[in-house]
Amino acid sequence: MFPVGLYLFALVGGAVISAASLPLWRRWCEHVGLVDAPGYRKIHDHPVPLAGGLAVITGLVAPILGATAWAWLGPLPESFDRVVAYGLAKRGWQIAAILGGAVAMLALGVIDDRRDLAAKWKFAAQVLIAITVAASGIRVTMFVESAAFSYAVTVLWILTVTNALNFQDNMNGLCAGLGLIAGWFFAWHAGLEGQYLVASLAFLFTGALAGFLPYNFPRGGVFLGDGGSHVVGFLLAVLAILPDFYSAASPHKWLVIAPLLVLAVPLADLVSVILIRRRLGQAVWVGDNNHFSHRLVRAGQAKPRAVLILLLIATTTGAVTFLK
């Protein structure tokens, strides 16, 4: 039986906790100085708290810890018990690795926001986190029976998606909006394949982003920051690996490219800006104004409309993955 109640609980719970915690995190960020100050390439004229990532991780972690405690201490409703208790018993270490990786990515991004880490140290930390997650058993296989290949592709995938979403944190609502849309598609794919714990995690993540978005789009009262964009990218990379897009129930081999379609906008933008920066002789990790969103604005679109256009494209490419 499709656990609609559990999915709704995860979606709404993540949104409510994220939204409720955000004002608290915003005040904390203002108190400790975790803000994005006005400056070159900035569109705001006053310091903006970088509380988004903290709120999103709260909306993700708090319900999981609560569900774990509930499953441990008392009886659950039948549908919840079948999904939560069984899923935690079977994939508990992987869930722990995902949450640990998300917290580590958040910490890495926050440190970068505060101290502007050198690119090599940031990249090294990303690699270490990705290797740890791959070691937990969350890996890409791609029909190749090779552990070394699996590890290499998984680490490359996590690094690519994490940085692709980090690149999208250039206009209000863009990174979080793309994360919400991709998370929604990954949730439904997992649910339709009977991977209910994975679907619940994806819906929880989607809800946490939904709770943050009204604070960020269109006015930008709070930003994700590097910490938040790292969390969004990392979790999308993991959620793209967890579902079985190709299985006996879904024997269409082309569905293995479903994650590429769901994440088409950030991945295409990543490739585009890297090629532009290489052509101009610039370091690929140094920011500029050549992202899709910036080019739409230069073409005459207002910033909110440019963001909505890209979100519409992402919704369209994601919807293609449900074609049989």
C-alpha positions as CSV (number, residue, x, y, z in Angstrom):
1,M,0.0,0.0,0.0
2,F,1.3,3.4,-1.0
3,P,2.0,5.3,2.3
4,V,0.5,8.6,1.3
5,G,0.1,9.6,5.0
6,L,3.8,9.1,5.7
7,Y,4.8,11.2,2.6
8,L,2.5,14.0,3.6
9,F,3.8,13.9,7.1
10,A,7.3,14.1,5.9
11,L,6.6,16.9,3.4
12,V,4.6,19.1,5.8
13,G,6.8,18.2,8.8
14,G,10.0,19.3,7.0
15,A,8.4,22.5,5.8
16,V,6.9,23.5,9.2
17,I,10.1,22.8,11.2
18,S,12.3,24.5,8.6
19,A,10.1,27.6,8.5
20,A,9.6,27.7,12.3
21,S,13.4,27.4,13.0
22,L,14.4,30.0,10.4
23,P,13.7,33.2,12.4
24,L,15.7,31.7,15.3
25,W,18.6,30.9,13.0
26,R,18.4,34.3,11.4
27,R,18.8,36.0,14.8
28,W,21.7,33.7,15.7
29,C,23.4,34.5,12.4
30,E,23.0,38.2,13.0
31,H,24.4,37.8,16.5
32,V,27.5,35.9,15.4
33,G,28.1,37.8,12.2
34,L,27.2,35.0,9.8
35,V,25.9,37.4,7.1
36,D,26.5,38.1,3.5
37,A,27.8,41.7,3.4
38,P,27.2,44.0,0.4
39,G,30.0,44.2,-2.1
40,Y,31.2,43.4,-5.6
41,R,28.8,41.2,-7.6
42,K,26.3,41.5,-4.8
43,I,22.7,42.6,-5.5
44,H,21.8,43.6,-1.9
45,D,22.8,46.8,-0.1
46,H,22.7,45.5,3.5
47,P,24.0,42.4,5.4
48,V,21.8,39.4,4.8
49,P,21.8,36.4,7.3
50,L,23.1,33.2,5.9
51,A,20.5,31.1,7.9
52,G,19.0,29.1,5.0
53,G,21.2,26.1,5.3
54,L,20.8,25.9,9.0
55,A,17.0,25.9,8.7
56,V,17.0,23.3,5.9
57,I,19.2,20.9,7.9
58,T,17.0,21.4,10.9
59,G,13.9,20.6,8.9
60,L,15.7,17.4,7.7
61,V,17.4,16.2,10.8
62,A,14.8,16.9,13.5
63,P,12.1,14.7,12.0
64,I,14.5,11.9,11.3
65,L,15.7,11.9,14.9
66,G,12.1,12.1,16.2
67,A,11.0,9.2,14.0
68,T,14.0,7.2,15.1
69,A,13.3,7.8,18.8
70,W,9.6,7.0,18.2
71,A,10.4,3.7,16.5
72,W,12.8,2.8,19.3
73,L,10.6,3.8,22.2
74,G,7.0,3.0,21.2
75,P,4.7,1.4,18.7
76,L,4.1,3.1,15.4
77,P,1.0,3.1,13.2
78,E,1.2,0.0,10.9
79,S,2.0,2.0,7.7
80,F,4.7,4.0,9.5
81,D,6.1,0.9,11.2
82,R,6.4,-1.0,7.9
83,V,8.4,1.9,6.3
84,V,10.2,3.6,9.2
85,A,11.2,0.7,11.5
86,Y,12.0,-1.7,8.6
87,G,13.8,1.0,6.6
88,L,15.9,2.2,9.5
89,A,16.9,-1.4,10.4
90,K,17.9,-2.1,6.8
91,R,19.5,1.2,5.8
92,G,20.2,2.8,9.2
93,W,23.9,3.2,8.6
94,Q,23.3,4.8,5.2
95,I,20.8,7.3,6.6
96,A,23.4,8.1,9.3
97,A,26.1,8.6,6.6
98,I,23.7,10.8,4.6
99,L,22.9,13.0,7.6
100,G,26.6,13.1,8.6
101,G,27.6,14.1,5.1
102,A,24.9,16.8,5.0
103,V,26.1,18.2,8.3
104,A,29.7,18.1,7.2
105,M,28.9,19.9,3.9
106,L,27.0,22.5,5.9
107,A,29.9,23.0,8.2
108,L,32.3,23.2,5.2
109,G,30.1,25.8,3.6
110,V,29.7,27.9,6.8
111,I,33.5,27.9,7.3
112,D,33.9,29.1,3.7
113,D,31.3,31.8,4.2
114,R,33.2,33.0,7.3
115,R,36.8,32.6,6.1
116,D,36.7,32.3,2.3
117,L,38.6,28.9,2.1
118,A,41.1,28.3,-0.6
119,A,39.6,26.3,-3.4
120,K,42.0,23.4,-2.9
121,W,41.0,22.9,0.7
122,K,37.3,23.2,0.0
123,F,37.7,20.6,-2.8
124,A,39.7,18.3,-0.6
125,A,37.0,18.4,2.1
126,Q,34.3,17.7,-0.5
127,V,36.3,14.6,-1.7
128,L,36.7,13.3,1.8
129,I,33.0,13.6,2.5
130,A,32.1,12.0,-0.8
131,I,34.4,9.0,-0.1
132,T,32.9,8.5,3.3
133,V,29.4,8.4,1.8
134,A,30.5,5.9,-0.9
135,A,32.1,3.7,1.8
136,S,28.7,3.5,3.5
137,G,27.4,1.6,0.5
138,I,25.7,4.5,-1.3
139,R,27.3,4.1,-4.7
140,V,26.7,4.3,-8.4
141,T,27.0,0.9,-10.2
142,M,26.1,1.7,-13.9
143,F,26.0,-2.1,-14.7
144,V,29.8,-2.3,-14.1
145,E,31.0,-4.9,-11.5
146,S,34.0,-3.0,-10.2
147,A,34.3,-1.6,-6.7
148,A,37.0,0.9,-7.8
149,F,34.8,2.1,-10.7
150,S,31.8,2.4,-8.4
151,Y,33.8,4.5,-5.9
152,A,35.3,6.8,-8.5
153,V,32.0,7.5,-10.3
154,T,30.2,8.1,-7.0
155,V,32.8,10.5,-5.7
156,L,32.8,12.3,-9.1
157,W,29.0,12.5,-9.1
158,I,28.7,13.9,-5.6
159,L,31.4,16.5,-6.4
160,T,29.8,17.5,-9.7
161,V,26.2,17.9,-8.3
162,T,27.3,19.6,-5.1
163,N,29.3,22.2,-7.0
164,A,26.6,22.5,-9.8
165,L,24.0,23.5,-7.1
166,N,26.6,25.7,-5.4
167,F,26.9,27.6,-8.7
168,Q,23.2,28.1,-8.8
169,D,23.2,30.1,-5.6
170,N,23.4,33.4,-7.6
171,M,19.8,34.7,-7.5
172,N,17.1,34.6,-4.9
173,G,15.1,31.3,-5.1
174,L,17.2,29.6,-7.8
175,C,19.2,27.1,-5.9
176,A,16.5,26.2,-3.4
177,G,13.8,26.1,-6.2
178,L,15.9,23.7,-8.3
179,G,16.5,21.6,-5.2
180,L,12.8,21.5,-4.4
181,I,11.8,20.5,-7.9
182,A,14.6,17.8,-8.2
183,G,13.8,16.5,-4.7
184,W,10.1,16.2,-5.6
185,F,10.9,14.1,-8.7
186,F,13.4,11.9,-6.9
187,A,10.8,11.3,-4.2
188,W,8.1,10.1,-6.6
189,H,10.5,7.9,-8.5
190,A,11.5,6.2,-5.3
191,G,7.9,5.9,-4.1
192,L,6.8,4.3,-7.4
193,E,9.6,1.8,-7.1
194,G,8.5,0.9,-3.6
195,Q,11.5,2.5,-1.9
196,Y,9.4,4.1,0.7
197,L,12.2,5.2,3.1
198,V,14.1,6.9,0.3
199,A,10.9,8.6,-0.9
200,S,10.2,9.7,2.7
201,L,13.7,11.2,2.9
202,A,13.2,13.0,-0.4
203,F,9.8,14.4,0.6
204,L,11.3,15.5,3.9
205,F,14.1,17.3,2.1
206,T,11.6,18.9,-0.4
207,G,9.5,20.1,2.5
208,A,12.5,21.6,4.3
209,L,13.3,23.6,1.2
210,A,9.6,24.7,0.8
211,G,9.8,26.0,4.4
212,F,12.8,28.2,3.5
213,L,11.8,29.5,0.1
214,P,9.2,32.1,1.2
215,Y,12.0,33.8,3.2
216,N,14.3,33.9,0.2
217,F,12.2,34.4,-2.9
218,P,11.7,37.0,-4.4
219,R,12.9,39.5,-1.8
220,G,16.0,37.7,-0.4
221,G,15.5,38.3,3.3
222,V,17.6,35.3,4.1
223,F,20.2,33.5,2.0
224,L,21.3,29.8,1.8
225,G,24.9,30.8,1.8
226,D,27.7,28.3,0.8
227,G,26.6,26.1,3.7
228,G,23.0,25.8,2.4
229,S,23.9,25.4,-1.3
230,H,26.4,22.6,-0.3
231,V,23.6,20.8,1.6
232,V,21.2,21.1,-1.3
233,G,23.7,19.9,-3.9
234,F,25.0,17.0,-1.7
235,L,21.5,15.7,-0.8
236,L,20.4,15.9,-4.5
237,A,23.5,13.9,-5.5
238,V,22.7,11.2,-2.9
239,L,18.9,11.2,-3.7
240,A,19.8,10.6,-7.4
241,I,21.8,7.5,-6.4
242,L,19.4,5.9,-4.0
243,P,16.3,5.1,-6.2
244,D,16.4,2.2,-8.6
245,F,15.6,3.9,-11.9
246,Y,16.2,0.6,-13.8
247,S,14.7,-2.5,-12.3
248,A,12.4,-5.4,-13.1
249,A,9.4,-3.1,-12.4
250,S,10.9,-0.4,-14.6
251,P,12.7,-2.2,-17.4
252,H,13.4,0.9,-19.5
253,K,17.2,1.2,-19.6
254,W,17.1,4.8,-20.7
255,L,15.7,5.6,-17.2
256,V,19.3,5.4,-15.9
257,I,19.8,8.9,-17.3
258,A,16.8,10.1,-15.3
259,P,19.0,11.9,-12.7
260,L,20.7,13.8,-15.6
261,L,17.3,15.0,-16.8
262,V,16.0,15.9,-13.4
263,L,19.3,17.9,-12.8
264,A,19.6,19.1,-16.4
265,V,19.5,22.9,-15.6
266,P,22.3,23.0,-12.9
267,L,24.5,20.5,-14.8
268,A,24.1,22.3,-18.1
269,D,24.9,25.6,-16.4
270,L,28.0,24.1,-14.7
271,V,29.3,22.8,-18.1
272,S,28.5,26.2,-19.7
273,V,30.3,28.4,-17.2
274,I,33.3,26.1,-17.0
275,L,33.7,26.3,-20.8
276,I,33.3,30.1,-20.8
277,R,35.8,30.5,-18.0
278,R,38.3,28.2,-19.7
279,R,37.9,30.1,-23.0
280,L,38.5,33.4,-21.2
281,G,41.5,32.0,-19.4
282,Q,39.9,32.3,-15.9
283,A,40.0,29.9,-13.1
284,V,36.9,27.7,-13.2
285,W,36.2,28.2,-9.4
286,V,36.2,32.0,-9.6
287,G,32.6,33.4,-9.8
288,D,31.4,35.5,-12.7
289,N,28.1,36.7,-14.3
290,N,27.9,34.1,-17.1
291,H,25.4,31.7,-15.5
292,F,22.1,31.1,-17.3
293,S,20.3,33.3,-14.8
294,H,22.6,36.2,-15.5
295,R,22.3,35.8,-19.3
296,L,18.5,35.8,-19.0
297,V,18.7,39.1,-17.1
298,R,21.0,40.6,-19.7
299,A,18.5,39.5,-22.3
300,G,15.9,41.7,-20.7
301,Q,14.2,39.5,-18.1
302,A,13.6,40.6,-14.5
303,K,15.5,38.6,-11.9
304,P,12.4,36.8,-10.5
305,R,11.2,36.0,-14.0
306,A,14.6,34.7,-15.0
307,V,14.5,32.3,-12.0
308,L,11.0,31.2,-12.8
309,I,12.0,30.4,-16.4
310,L,14.8,28.2,-15.2
311,L,12.5,26.5,-12.7
312,L,10.0,25.8,-15.4
313,I,12.7,24.3,-17.7
314,A,13.8,22.1,-14.7
315,T,10.2,21.0,-14.2
316,T,9.8,20.1,-17.8
317,T,13.0,18.1,-18.1
318,G,12.1,16.3,-14.8
319,A,8.6,15.4,-16.1
320,V,10.2,13.7,-19.1
321,T,11.5,11.0,-16.8
322,F,8.0,9.7,-16.2
323,L,7.5,8.9,-19.9
324,K,7.4,5.2,-20.6
